[in-house]
Amino acid sequence: MYDRALVANRDLGYQYGEATALSGRALLWSMTDRAPHACADARHAVALTQEIGDAGTEAWAREAYGRVLLAAERPAEAAEEHRLALDLARQTRFVWCEASALVGLAAVCLATEQPDVAREHAKAALRMANEAGYRLIESRTLGLLKTLDD
């Protein structure tokens, strides 16, 4: 699916769609045997969003890149991308991305044995997800909180 979307958006010269397809494919690949290619796609998506000049789209691409980096066991870089995504999301009032970046930071903190900080980020994300009705982020956050409580 993402491969077809990528080809179509490139054929149309639609960089926003290309960046979105690259980020989506990177997230998918980060969970498969194609993970080594995921970081390159996610990095390219961020570069495209910077070229476009859309801070909200850049926030989303950076949040995805952070998840890909964490899956690649690169937590310091993942934390940086999530922080940048969080800053951009707040600047643009992109609440979905802000909540997702907080979950990402919580996951990084969990991976780097900072449970108190992870819980703080997760609770903030859960509050935002509940208020806005973002069920997917709510589910991700609840799973992370369950892991912290085990």
Disulfide bonds with the S-S distance in Angstrom:
none
